[in-house]
Structure formats: C-alpha cells, structure tokens
Amino acid sequence: MLKYLGIYLTVFLCMFLVDMLWLRVIAVSWYQQGMGSLLTDSPNLLAAAAFYLLFPVGLLVFAVLPGETGSSVLRVAGMGALFGFFAYATYDLTNLAVIKNWPVGLTLLDMAWGSAVSGLAAAAGKLSLDYLKP
C-alpha cells in the first residue's frame, strides 16, 4: 500500500508543481486575456484542491498502473497524455459550446497543455513505479 501512496505522491507533486509553473508564470496572461471578466479575484481553493487530489488518481488508474507489467515509460506517458487530452477536452469544448465568446485559441492551448502535463506526470509515476518495485 505504501508503494502506491509513493507513486500517487509522485504523480500529484509532478502535476501540481508543473501546473503551478504553467498557470502562475508561463501562461497567466493568456488565461487572463482569454477569460477576462470570467476570472475570479481569488480562486476557490477547495475546488482546486479537489481537482489536484483527484486527477492524479485518474492518471494512476488509466495510465500508470496498467503499465505496471512491462510497459515502457513512453507508452505510459502516451496513455497519460491521452487521458489528459480527453479530460481537458471535456472542460474546454464544453466551455466553447456554452460560454459566449469563449476563445478557440485558449481551448486549443489548454487541451495541449492538459495532454502535456498529464503525460509528464504519468511518466513520473511510471518511473516511481519502476523504482519502487520489490
């Protein structure tokens, strides 16, 4: 059980830290321009915590743990990227469908980012899994 907790923590930390770098440093102006008045002055930290605690579970279940028996890091990263793509596409394409003037460019950027960060976090989880094998 501790092995899986260690793998979860690896995926969680990778996802959280890299995503914070992206959201707070690299892409902050893109999101501000794209979302404008829709952005809140202070984020709902409970909702954010729920996402960052739950999303790594999805990466573990659908990408990392299926790769436990013989899959390469590259394959696990690819499966993680696909999971991220579909998860972020659900959010972004729904926004595009129902929010007036939602920018297509932001949708594409965010879907690409979700794929990349999810693939990276899944790869980190696979490396952790391989390291923690008995």
N, C-alpha and C positions, 0 to 999 in steps of 0.2 A: 504494500500500500504506500509506503514511503517513497518507493521508486516513482510511482505515478504522481505523487504530490510534487516531487522534484521536477518531473517533466512538465507538469502543469505550471509550476512556478517559472520555469524557463520560458515557456510559450507566453505566459502572462507578462513577464518582465520585458521580453523582446517586443511584443506587440505594444505594450503601454509606452515604453521609453521611445521607441522609434516613432510611434504615432504622435506623441507629445512634441517631439522634434519637428515633425511634419506640420502639425496643427499650430504650434506656437511660434515657430521660427521660419520655416520654409514657405508654407502655403497660406499663412494667415491673411495676407492681403487679397489673395484670390477668393477665399471664402467670404471675406468682408465685402468685396465688390460684388460677388455673385449673389449673396444672400441679403445684403443691405439691411433694410429695416426689419427683416425677419429674425436677425440675430438678437439674442437677449444680452443684456448688460452683464449678467452673471449666470453661468451655466447651471443647470440642475445637476448638482453633484451626485445625487442619489441615482438618477437615470444614467449618468456617465459611469458611475461605479458598477451598476448592474451590467452595462454593456461590456466593460473591461473585465469583469469577472466571468461573464457567461460566454463571450465569444471564444476565448481560449478552449473552453470545453468542447465547442463545436469543432475547432481545429484538431483537438485530440481525437475525438470520436470519428471524424470523417477523413482525416489526413494522416495524423501521426501514428496512432495505434494500429490502423490497418497496415502500416508499413513496418510493423514490428518484425515480421518474418520475411526477411530478405529483400525488401525494397531499398532502393538507393535513396540518398538524401535528395537527389534531383527529382526523383519521382514523387517523394513526399512533398517537396516544395511545390511541384506542379499541382498536386491534389489540393494543397493548402491554397494556392493561388486560385484554383477553380472555385473552391468553397468561398473564398473572399470575393471573387468576381460575382457569384450568384447572390451572396448576401448583400453586398454593396449595390448591385444592380436592382435588387428589390427595393431598397430605400430610394436610390436616385431616380429610377424610372417611375416609381410611384410619385415622387415629387414633381417630375417632369409632366406627368399626366394630370396632376390635380392642383398644382400651385401656379397661379398666374405669373407669367414672365420668368419662370424658373429657367436658368441658363443651361443650354445644351452643353456648352463647354465645361461648366462645372460638373455636370453629370458625368461626362466622359473622363474628366480628370479624377474625380472621386472614385469611379469604378476602377480605373487603372491603379490608383493608389491602394484601394482595398485589396486588389489582386496582389500587388507587390508586397505590401506589409504582411498579408496573410501567408504568402509563400515563404517569406523570410522567417516569420515566427514558426511556421510548421517545420522548416529546415532546422531551426534551432532546437525545436522539440525532438526531431529525429536524431540529431547529434547527441542530445541529452539522453535519449532512449538508448542509443548505442553505447554510450559511456557508462550508463547505469546497469547494463545487462549483467546478470550474475555470472 
